[in-house]
Amino acid sequence: MPQLNPAPWFAILVFSWLMFLTIIPTKVMNHMLPNEPTHLDSEKHKTESWDWPWQ
């Protein structure tokens, strides 16, 4: 039964986790956000009530 031989599967597991933990996060973190987050203003925006025409 070849699936009981852990040698190739353990190597695949180790190399895939090595790639997931080292290579992929560095590539993802190098991307820039298209819209940089901005701080919220301290002033409150004026909200207006919405007049529903059917009520």
VOPAGU-2260 file (C-alpha; in pm, 1 decimal, decimal comma):
REM VOPAGU-2260
SITE   aa  ch    i         X         Y         Z
SITE  MET   A    0       0,0       0,0       0,0
SITE  PRO   A    1     185,6     311,0    -116,5
SITE  GLN   A    2     -21,2     555,5      89,3
SITE  LEU   A    3     129,8     411,3     409,4
SITE  ASN   A    4     480,7     520,1     305,3
SITE  PRO   A    5     520,7     860,7     479,7
SITE  ALA   A    6     841,2     965,6     304,4
SITE  PRO   A    7     705,4    1153,0      -3,4
SITE  TRP   A    8     394,9    1283,8     174,2
SITE  PHE   A    9     588,4    1421,2     469,1
SITE  ALA   A   10     825,5    1606,4     234,9
SITE  ILE   A   11     530,0    1750,5      43,3
SITE  LEU   A   12     367,9    1858,9     370,0
SITE  VAL   A   13     684,7    2023,8     499,4
SITE  PHE   A   14     761,3    2207,3     174,9
SITE  SER   A   15     404,3    2326,9     129,3
SITE  TRP   A   16     391,8    2465,2     486,2
SITE  LEU   A   17     732,9    2622,8     434,3
SITE  MET   A   18     599,7    2798,2     125,6
SITE  PHE   A   19     278,5    2904,5     301,5
SITE  LEU   A   20     464,3    3045,7     600,5
SITE  THR   A   21     758,4    3218,3     430,4
SITE  ILE   A   22     707,9    3295,5      62,5
SITE  ILE   A   23     336,8    3371,2      28,5
SITE  PRO   A   24     299,9    3617,8     323,8
SITE  THR   A   25     593,2    3827,2     201,1
SITE  LYS   A   26     444,5    3848,0    -147,9
SITE  VAL   A   27     100,4    3940,3     -13,2
SITE  MET   A   28     232,3    4204,5     226,9
SITE  ASN   A   29     428,6    4377,8     -51,4
SITE  HIS   A   30     108,1    4486,2    -225,7
SITE  MET   A   31       2,0    4845,7    -176,0
SITE  LEU   A   32    -355,7    4935,6     -99,5
SITE  PRO   A   33    -518,9    5142,6    -374,7
SITE  ASN   A   34    -690,2    5364,3    -117,8
SITE  GLU   A   35    -486,4    5436,3     190,1
SITE  PRO   A   36    -701,5    5450,2     502,9
SITE  THR   A   37    -760,4    5799,8     634,5
SITE  HIS   A   38    -835,6    5919,8     983,8
SITE  LEU   A   39   -1191,3    6009,0    1065,1
SITE  ASP   A   40   -1263,8    6373,5    1127,2
SITE  SER   A   41   -1367,6    6472,9    1476,4
SITE  GLU   A   42   -1664,7    6670,9    1346,1
SITE  LYS   A   43   -1994,7    6491,7    1303,9
SITE  HIS   A   44   -2160,1    6494,4     967,6
SITE  LYS   A   45   -2505,6    6641,3     947,9
SITE  THR   A   46   -2765,1    6376,3     886,7
SITE  GLU   A   47   -3094,7    6472,0     734,8
SITE  SER   A   48   -3417,1    6283,1     763,4
SITE  TRP   A   49   -3544,3    6120,3     452,5
SITE  ASP   A   50   -3900,0    6214,2     362,5
SITE  TRP   A   51   -4065,5    5905,0     231,1
SITE  PRO   A   52   -4324,1    5999,7     -30,9
SITE  TRP   A   53   -4557,1    5706,8      43,5
SITE  GLN   A   54   -4600,4    5768,4     413,8
